């Protein structure tokens, strides 16, 4: 899956290179919670002294979105991916529950 990354601040661009590989690995791991992941987009910006990260990804016709503002760039990035991961897990649990009810279990 291709991840579209937009960095809107020169200072953050320099710091982001250290995290790019780790972020891609974390995003790839999201595939275990959904079969079809498409159009992953990460936007990183500077908001005062804070780093702002927004992450969205599409799966099964739905968009999962999270936003985080933290003082440290890595914390913002980890936070948005963790938030989307929780959303994907919740959606996967809904599908599992529906299948079990439909089968009479």
N, CA and C atoms as an extended XYZ file, in Angstrom:
315
Properties=species:S:1:pos:R:3:atomname:S:1:resname:S:1:resid:I:1 pbc="F F F"
N         0.833       -1.171        0.000 N   UNK     1
C         0.000        0.000        0.000 CA  UNK     1
C         0.885        1.244        0.000 C   UNK     1
N         0.542        2.192       -0.830 N   UNK     2
C         1.289        3.442       -0.911 CA  UNK     2
C         0.723        4.431        0.090 C   UNK     2
N         1.597        5.087        0.798 N   UNK     3
C         1.204        6.090        1.778 CA  UNK     3
C         1.612        7.456        1.249 C   UNK     3
N         0.648        8.350        1.120 N   UNK     4
C         0.917        9.711        0.671 CA  UNK     4
C         1.232       10.559        1.909 C   UNK     4
N         2.458       11.074        1.968 N   UNK     5
C         2.897       11.860        3.127 CA  UNK     5
C         3.138       13.295        2.701 C   UNK     5
N         2.491       14.222        3.406 N   UNK     6
C         2.658       15.647        3.152 CA  UNK     6
C         3.217       16.295        4.413 C   UNK     6
N         4.329       17.001        4.267 N   UNK     7
C         4.942       17.701        5.399 CA  UNK     7
C         4.930       19.182        5.065 C   UNK     7
N         4.283       19.966        5.897 N   UNK     8
C         4.052       21.377        5.597 CA  UNK     8
C         5.005       22.329        6.328 C   UNK     8
N         6.072       21.814        6.884 N   UNK     9
C         7.003       22.664        7.615 CA  UNK     9
C         8.426       22.170        7.362 C   UNK     9
N         9.308       23.077        6.986 N   UNK    10
C        10.692       22.698        6.658 CA  UNK    10
C        11.414       22.074        7.849 C   UNK    10
N        11.197       22.598        9.037 N   UNK    11
C        11.847       22.056       10.228 CA  UNK    11
C        11.393       20.612       10.472 C   UNK    11
N        10.114       20.362       10.275 N   UNK    12
C         9.589       19.016       10.455 CA  UNK    12
C        10.085       18.068        9.374 C   UNK    12
N        10.300       18.573        8.168 N   UNK    13
C        10.807       17.723        7.078 CA  UNK    13
C        12.132       17.092        7.458 C   UNK    13
N        13.002       17.889        8.058 N   UNK    14
C        14.320       17.378        8.459 CA  UNK    14
C        14.172       16.294        9.523 C   UNK    14
N        13.317       16.544       10.509 N   UNK    15
C        13.134       15.589       11.593 CA  UNK    15
C        12.361       14.355       11.191 C   UNK    15
N        11.508       14.479       10.178 N   UNK    16
C        10.648       13.371        9.798 CA  UNK    16
C        11.413       12.226        9.164 C   UNK    16
N        12.495       12.500        8.490 N   UNK    17
C        13.252       11.446        7.813 CA  UNK    17
C        13.665       10.340        8.780 C   UNK    17
N        13.906       10.688       10.031 N   UNK    18
C        14.287        9.694       11.034 CA  UNK    18
C        13.145        8.725       11.330 C   UNK    18
N        11.896        9.151       11.125 N   UNK    19
C        10.727        8.358       11.495 CA  UNK    19
C        10.057        7.669       10.308 C   UNK    19
N        10.418        8.036        9.089 N   UNK    20
C         9.706        7.557        7.901 CA  UNK    20
C         9.583        6.025        7.856 C   UNK    20
N        10.670        5.326        8.064 N   UNK    21
C        10.644        3.860        7.975 CA  UNK    21
C         9.768        3.259        9.071 C   UNK    21
N         9.892        3.763       10.300 N   UNK    22
C         9.087        3.251       11.409 CA  UNK    22
C         7.602        3.497       11.172 C   UNK    22
N         7.275        4.663       10.646 N   UNK    23
C         5.875        5.003       10.371 CA  UNK    23
C         5.319        4.082        9.299 C   UNK    23
N         6.073        3.851        8.243 N   UNK    24
C         5.621        2.944        7.184 CA  UNK    24
C         5.387        1.529        7.720 C   UNK    24
N         6.253        1.067        8.623 N   UNK    25
C         6.085       -0.251        9.226 CA  UNK    25
C         4.797       -0.316       10.043 C   UNK    25
N         4.541        0.732       10.834 N   UNK    26
C         3.329        0.758       11.657 CA  UNK    26
C         2.079        0.783       10.781 C   UNK    26
N         2.130        1.538        9.700 N   UNK    27
C         0.977        1.618        8.807 CA  UNK    27
C         0.752        0.279        8.116 C   UNK    27
N         1.824       -0.393        7.718 N   UNK    28
C         1.698       -1.705        7.097 CA  UNK    28
C         1.053       -2.710        8.044 C   UNK    28
N         1.340       -2.604        9.331 N   UNK    29
C         0.768       -3.517       10.321 CA  UNK    29
C        -0.742       -3.339       10.470 C   UNK    29
N        -1.267       -2.194       10.049 N   UNK    30
C        -2.712       -1.969       10.128 CA  UNK    30
C        -3.475       -2.965        9.255 C   UNK    30
N        -2.803       -3.543        8.273 N   UNK    31
C        -3.423       -4.503        7.384 CA  UNK    31
C        -3.953       -5.741        8.090 C   UNK    31
N        -3.472       -6.023        9.281 N   UNK    32
C        -3.953       -7.193       10.013 CA  UNK    32
C        -5.359       -6.983       10.577 C   UNK    32
N        -5.834       -5.737       10.593 N   UNK    33
C        -7.156       -5.436       11.129 CA  UNK    33
C        -8.207       -5.220       10.047 C   UNK    33
N        -7.777       -5.097        8.799 N   UNK    34
C        -8.709       -4.889        7.694 CA  UNK    34
C        -8.124       -5.523        6.435 C   UNK    34
N        -8.995       -6.146        5.657 N   UNK    35
C        -8.538       -6.819        4.449 CA  UNK    35
C        -8.121       -5.847        3.359 C   UNK    35
N        -8.897       -4.822        3.172 N   UNK    36
C        -8.670       -3.899        2.069 CA  UNK    36
C        -8.379       -2.493        2.605 C   UNK    36
N        -7.141       -2.113        2.575 N   UNK    37
C        -6.756       -0.763        2.982 CA  UNK    37
C        -6.304        0.004        1.748 C   UNK    37
N        -6.833        1.206        1.585 N   UNK    38
C        -6.519        2.022        0.416 CA  UNK    38
C        -6.306        3.474        0.834 C   UNK    38
N        -5.641        4.202       -0.014 N   UNK    39
C        -5.518        5.655        0.107 CA  UNK    39
C        -5.098        6.133        1.493 C   UNK    39
N        -3.981        5.650        1.972 N   UNK    40
C        -3.455        6.124        3.248 CA  UNK    40
C        -2.827        7.496        3.039 C   UNK    40
N        -3.144        8.426        3.919 N   UNK    41
C        -2.628        9.779        3.791 CA  UNK    41
C        -2.221       10.301        5.165 C   UNK    41
N        -1.005       10.813        5.243 N   UNK    42
C        -0.470       11.378        6.477 CA  UNK    42
C        -0.057       12.814        6.195 C   UNK    42
N        -0.543       13.742        7.015 N   UNK    43
C        -0.195       15.155        6.885 CA  UNK    43
C         0.443       15.588        8.197 C   UNK    43
N         1.615       16.196        8.094 N   UNK    44
C         2.346       16.658        9.272 CA  UNK    44
C         2.571       18.155        9.130 C   UNK    44
N         2.291       18.900       10.205 N   UNK    45
C         2.409       20.357       10.175 CA  UNK    45
C         2.871       20.849       11.536 C   UNK    45
N         3.261       22.085       11.592 N   UNK    46
C         3.689       22.723       12.825 CA  UNK    46
C         2.592       23.695       13.252 C   UNK    46
N         2.168       23.608       14.484 N   UNK    47
C         1.135       24.492       15.012 CA  UNK    47
C         1.688       25.129       16.283 C   UNK    47
N         2.285       26.296       16.156 N   UNK    48
C         2.946       26.928       17.300 CA  UNK    48
C         4.158       26.106       17.688 C   UNK    48
N         4.195       25.687       18.943 N   UNK    49
C         5.315       24.844       19.389 CA  UNK    49
C         4.998       23.364       19.243 C   UNK    49
N         3.781       23.048       18.837 N   UNK    50
C         3.348       21.660       18.721 CA  UNK    50
C         3.480       21.127       17.301 C   UNK    50
N         3.596       19.815       17.206 N   UNK    51
C         3.560       19.123       15.918 CA  UNK    51
C         2.154       18.569       15.748 C   UNK    51
N         1.589       18.807       14.589 N   UNK    52
C         0.237       18.363       14.290 CA  UNK    52
C         0.314       17.253       13.246 C   UNK    52
N        -0.331       16.124       13.515 N   UNK    53
C        -0.352       15.014       12.568 CA  UNK    53
C        -1.802       14.614       12.314 C   UNK    53
N        -2.117       14.406       11.039 N   UNK    54
C        -3.440       13.932       10.636 CA  UNK    54
C        -3.235       12.700        9.772 C   UNK    54
N        -4.011       11.670       10.033 N   UNK    55
C        -3.870       10.422        9.292 CA  UNK    55
C        -5.241        9.913        8.899 C   UNK    55
N        -5.375        9.535        7.634 N   UNK    56
C        -6.631        8.939        7.176 CA  UNK    56
C        -6.319        7.751        6.275 C   UNK    56
N        -7.232        6.788        6.311 N   UNK    57
C        -7.083        5.591        5.493 CA  UNK    57
C        -8.484        5.068        5.173 C   UNK    57
N        -8.639        4.513        3.994 N   UNK    58
C        -9.927        3.983        3.558 CA  UNK    58
C        -9.907        2.461        3.619 C   UNK    58
N       -11.032        1.902        4.064 N   UNK    59
C       -11.201        0.453        4.092 CA  UNK    59
C       -12.681        0.133        4.001 C   UNK    59
N       -13.023       -0.761        3.085 N   UNK    60
C       -14.405       -1.215        2.933 CA  UNK    60
C       -15.400       -0.066        2.798 C   UNK    60
N       -15.049        0.928        2.039 N   UNK    61
C       -15.956        2.037        1.785 CA  UNK    61
C       -16.058        3.050        2.904 C   UNK    61
N       -15.251        2.917        3.927 N   UNK    62
C       -15.273        3.847        5.054 CA  UNK    62
C       -13.923        4.537        5.180 C   UNK    62
N       -13.955        5.740        5.717 N   UNK    63
C       -12.713        6.467        5.977 CA  UNK    63
C       -12.475        6.488        7.480 C   UNK    63
N       -11.279        6.146        7.852 N   UNK    64
C       -10.868        6.195        9.248 CA  UNK    64
C        -9.884        7.354        9.376 C   UNK    64
N       -10.140        8.236       10.340 N   UNK    65
C        -9.387        9.484       10.427 CA  UNK    65
C        -9.017        9.763       11.876 C   UNK    65
N        -7.820       10.320       12.063 N   UNK    66
C        -7.383       10.736       13.391 CA  UNK    66
C        -6.486       11.957       13.273 C   UNK    66
N        -6.471       12.736       14.338 N   UNK    67
C        -5.684       13.963       14.394 CA  UNK    67
C        -5.054       14.043       15.779 C   UNK    67
N        -3.810       14.504       15.829 N   UNK    68
C        -3.127       14.601       17.113 CA  UNK    68
C        -2.181       15.798       17.122 C   UNK    68
N        -2.157       16.482       18.230 N   UNK    69
C        -1.251       17.621       18.399 CA  UNK    69
C        -0.447       17.400       19.672 C   UNK    69
N         0.854       17.223       19.501 N   UNK    70
C         1.763       16.984       20.622 CA  UNK    70
C         3.010       17.839       20.437 C   UNK    70
N         3.785       18.003       21.490 N   UNK    71
C         5.000       18.802       21.404 CA  UNK    71
C         6.106       18.078       20.626 C   UNK    71
N         6.111       16.763       20.696 N   UNK    72
C         7.148       15.971       20.043 CA  UNK    72
C         6.553       15.299       18.804 C   UNK    72
N         7.237       15.425       17.684 N   UNK    73
C         6.756       14.891       16.415 CA  UNK    73
C         6.457       13.395       16.507 C   UNK    73
N         7.355       12.621       17.071 N   UNK    74
C         7.170       11.171       17.148 CA  UNK    74
C         5.906       10.820       17.941 C   UNK    74
N         5.611       11.551       18.995 N   UNK    75
C         4.412       11.291       19.787 CA  UNK    75
C         3.151       11.552       18.965 C   UNK    75
N         3.167       12.615       18.164 N   UNK    76
C         2.018       12.920       17.301 CA  UNK    76
C         1.800       11.814       16.285 C   UNK    76
N         2.869       11.369       15.659 N   UNK    77
C         2.774       10.322       14.642 CA  UNK    77
C         2.275        9.012       15.242 C   UNK    77
N         2.834        8.618       16.362 N   UNK    78
C         2.404        7.382       17.016 CA  UNK    78
C         0.947        7.465       17.457 C   UNK    78
N         0.564        8.618       17.956 N   UNK    79
C        -0.791        8.805       18.446 CA  UNK    79
C        -1.833        8.651       17.335 C   UNK    79
N        -1.619        9.286       16.180 N   UNK    80
C        -2.625        9.191       15.116 CA  UNK    80
C        -2.739        7.770       14.572 C   UNK    80
N        -1.629        7.085       14.458 N   UNK    81
C        -1.680        5.712       13.947 CA  UNK    81
C        -2.361        4.796       14.962 C   UNK    81
N        -2.077        4.997       16.246 N   UNK    82
C        -2.733        4.203       17.283 CA  UNK    82
C        -4.244        4.462       17.312 C   UNK    82
N        -4.646        5.698       17.108 N   UNK    83
C        -6.076        6.025       17.082 CA  UNK    83
C        -6.779        5.339       15.920 C   UNK    83
N        -6.169        5.362       14.754 N   UNK    84
C        -6.766        4.708       13.590 CA  UNK    84
C        -6.773        3.192       13.803 C   UNK    84
N        -5.737        2.658       14.422 N   UNK    85
C        -5.692        1.227       14.708 CA  UNK    85
C        -6.869        0.818       15.588 C   UNK    85
N        -7.172        1.620       16.616 N   UNK    86
C        -8.311        1.319       17.487 CA  UNK    86
C        -9.620        1.351       16.699 C   UNK    86
N        -9.745        2.325       15.783 N   UNK    87
C       -10.955        2.409       14.961 CA  UNK    87
C       -11.099        1.174       14.076 C   UNK    87
N       -10.003        0.744       13.468 N   UNK    88
C       -10.034       -0.441       12.607 CA  UNK    88
C       -10.377       -1.699       13.409 C   UNK    88
N        -9.814       -1.825       14.614 N   UNK    89
C       -10.111       -2.975       15.471 CA  UNK    89
C       -11.596       -3.001       15.826 C   UNK    89
N       -12.123       -1.846       16.163 N   UNK    90
C       -13.537       -1.742       16.531 CA  UNK    90
C       -14.419       -2.152       15.352 C   UNK    90
N       -14.084       -1.693       14.162 N   UNK    91
C       -14.843       -2.046       12.961 CA  UNK    91
C       -14.737       -3.548       12.674 C   UNK    91
N       -13.562       -4.111       12.844 N   UNK    92
C       -13.369       -5.547       12.624 CA  UNK    92
C       -14.191       -6.352       13.624 C   UNK    92
N       -14.241       -5.894       14.873 N   UNK    93
C       -15.041       -6.572       15.892 CA  UNK    93
C       -16.527       -6.538       15.538 C   UNK    93
N       -16.994       -5.439       14.972 N   UNK    94
C       -18.394       -5.331       14.553 CA  UNK    94
C       -18.711       -6.374       13.493 C   UNK    94
N       -17.823       -6.514       12.514 N   UNK    95
C       -18.037       -7.484       11.450 CA  UNK    95
C       -18.017       -8.909       11.986 C   UNK    95
N       -17.129       -9.202       12.918 N   UNK    96
C       -17.042      -10.530       13.511 CA  UNK    96
C       -18.306      -10.835       14.297 C   UNK    96
N       -18.783       -9.881       15.071 N   UNK    97
C       -19.990      -10.061       15.866 CA  UNK    97
C       -21.199      -10.294       14.969 C   UNK    97
N       -21.311       -9.542       13.894 N   UNK    98
C       -22.437       -9.707       12.972 CA  UNK    98
C       -22.418      -11.095       12.327 C   UNK    98
N       -21.244      -11.562       11.950 N   UNK    99
C       -21.148      -12.879       11.323 CA  UNK    99
C       -21.565      -13.980       12.291 C   UNK    99
N       -21.163      -13.853       13.558 N   UNK   100
C       -21.528      -14.864       14.538 CA  UNK   100
C       -23.036      -14.868       14.800 C   UNK   100
N       -23.644      -13.704       14.846 N   UNK   101
C       -25.093      -13.620       15.062 CA  UNK   101
C       -25.844      -14.177       13.872 C   UNK   101
N       -25.354      -13.910       12.655 N   UNK   102
C       -26.016      -14.405       11.448 CA  UNK   102
C       -25.939      -15.922       11.350 C   UNK   102
N       -24.876      -16.506       11.860 N   UNK   103
C       -24.705      -17.967       11.814 CA  UNK   103
C       -25.417      -18.664       12.961 C   UNK   103
N       -25.996      -17.886       13.874 N   UNK   104
C       -26.713      -18.473       14.997 CA  UNK   104
C       -25.829      -18.908       16.151 C   UNK   104
N       -24.613      -18.417       16.194 N   UNK   105
C       -23.698      -18.811       17.271 CA  UNK   105
C       -23.835      -17.919       18.461 C   UNK   105
